[in-house]
Amino acid sequence: MEGRGRLKRNSGQPEGADQPQGAVVSGRGVSFRVWAPAAETVSLMLSQPREAVLPMRRERGGFWRLHLPRAGAGAHYKYLLDGEVFPDPASRCQPEGVHGPSEVVDQAAFKWADSSWKGLRPEDMVIYELHPGTFTRQGGFAGVQEKLQYLVDLGINAVELMPVAQFPGSRNWGYDGVYPYAPQNTYGGPDGLKRLVDSCHKAGVAVILDVVYNHLGPEGNYLERFGPYFTDRYRTPWGKAVNFDGPDSLPVRDFFVGNALYWLRDFHVDALRLDAVHGIFDLGARHLLAEMQEAVEKFSEAAGRRCSLIAESDLNDPRLLRTRREGGYGLAAQWSDDFHHSLHTELTGERQGYYEDFRGLPHLAKALRAGFVYDWAYSGHRRRMHGAPADGLPPSGFVVCAQNHDQVGNRLGGERLAALVGERKLKLAAGAVLLSPYVPLIFMGEEYAETNPFLYFVSHGDPALAAAVREGRRREFASFDWKAEPPDPQREATFAASRLDWGKQERGVHARMLLFYRRLIAMQRSVPLLGTVHRSELRVSEGRSGVLSLLRRRGGAATLAAFNFSAAARRVSLPRGRWTEIFTSSGRGLRAGAAGFISLPPETFSVLSAGR
């Protein structure tokens, strides 16, 4: 039948970027375009400003289009497919939630004030990950914007937002999003996100957006009613796998590559954090991630603004970062779970679940030295060989942390590190992250030792689905041998308990930790040799009895970060040269001209410099 044939590329540019789906406003009205290859009839159902049912015209490749010269922003609509009514899969706004009508948005109506902003390289970032709903009591994009000066004063220059694509209800981590193009209505919708990004750029802060391309949430997910967006060839733990390499997958690829460009172009986002790319299945010769990276590079060059892709991956696969010429995908960076797990086991002594694979300090030293701990090594937890060597990959390609939403929120009680260890170990964790040769990430509240939990929460409208989520959480905790009943994700109290308590910052350990983080970040950003360096300029030494040191040398200059993870004082020998202590976590006064060795009190670190 006409229009159901295979699409053909006529250039290297993805068709989804040239001919986007959804409602697109121009000076000539609004064009509606949707992919529904199996439908016999498709109509546009307008509910505002007036009710109307308007037949759409079939185009090649299974697309349907309708142009309305007199339509404009604010119109509400759905699609009628062979007698069934659904919102737009490429909706730019869902003002009444996941089941309600879609709304036409004029992306060009927003007046940006960030024309001088050119972006940041990942290696120059100090990233702060936050959940827009629990970061402040107000919640949403406006709440984040309200705390922007606080983040700048802390020393943050990149904010990472957990996913904001429209999800069901008002409470969710964001990984149940079902409208990839629609910023969450309860957070402030499209204009709220634009105001936040614009304000960040004016303050010199980059914006990273967490996006989910491996699955969609269950409630309000109507994509498969339109076309073969999903496949049974693969399985993910979170839902049906997306069809990136099967029959009729080309429009699906365009939909998601176009989505990546959409956030960069229409919202001026600087980087995307790609959730769990090990759940993006593509056995084609050109992987979706390579295609997406190439499209982002072309956009970045045309826009004159640095844009990046950062992956989360469970694979320890160097192909993510290797250039396409080397057979890789060419992404800018990836999260490093091995670093986190090694540091966490050293600080807490925990060995259950996936932590059973990590041995604390020896593995932390390897993560600092080589990137991956499991580089085609046997994993007892997985009961198989895992990973591949990261040879030749720059340290700037790894994002490291002591805490993030997953590692805190996927504990039964959502305990933060501040609830597990004391103040000295919290400072060690901060030093290990911020003085590593990698890109540091701080999880919201970490900087002042927040003790409120960060729990998993949802607000599904379907009681059966809410019950299934509860049971799923119980199963997830089985390998950790946690016996207690997990908090109910559906209860509003679970969400409320996860909010930051900003009042803590004014007293006790919380005030001390906040001052400590500010000083440490300021020092890290002011000394070039404490940032990312080439591996040839770095030497990692794991001494006896809990001592770890990082020596960086470039030209005639050098820095040494020496960590004592043990509960006893340790003496650390210094390389030749005249060393000056420039920072310490011990609280004692800084010493100048240290020669030969330095004495580190229990669970402390010091930073020294030598040469120019």
ABEGO torsion letter per residue (X at the ends): XBGABBBBBABABBAAAABBBEBBBBAAEBBBBBBBAABABBBBBBAOABBBBBBBBBBBGGBBBBBBAABBBGBBBBBBBGGBBBBBAABABBAAEAABBBBBBBAAABBBAAAABAEBBAAABBBBBBBAAAABAAEEAAAAAAAAAAAAAAGBABBBBBBABBBBEABBAGAABABAABBBAAAGEAAAAAAAAAAAAAAGBBBBBBBBAABBBABGBAAAAABBABBAABBBAAEBBBBAABBGAAAAAAAAAAAAAAAAAAAGBABBBBBGAAABBBABABBAAAAAAAAAAAAAAAAGBBBBBBBBBAAGBAAAABBAAAGBAGBABBBBAAAAAAAAAAAAGBABEAAAABAEAAAAAAAAAAGBABBGBBBAAAGBBBEBBABGBBAAABBBBABBAAAAAABAAGBBAAAABBAAAAAAAAAAAAABABBBBBBBGAAAGBABBBBBBBBBABAAAAAAAAAAAAAAAAAAGBABBBBBAABAAAAAAABBBAAAAABEAAAAAAAAAAAAAAAAAABAAABBBBAAABBBBBBBGGBBBBBBBBEABBBBBBBBABABBBBBBBBBEBBBBABBAAGBBBBBGBBGBBBBBBGBBBBBBBEX
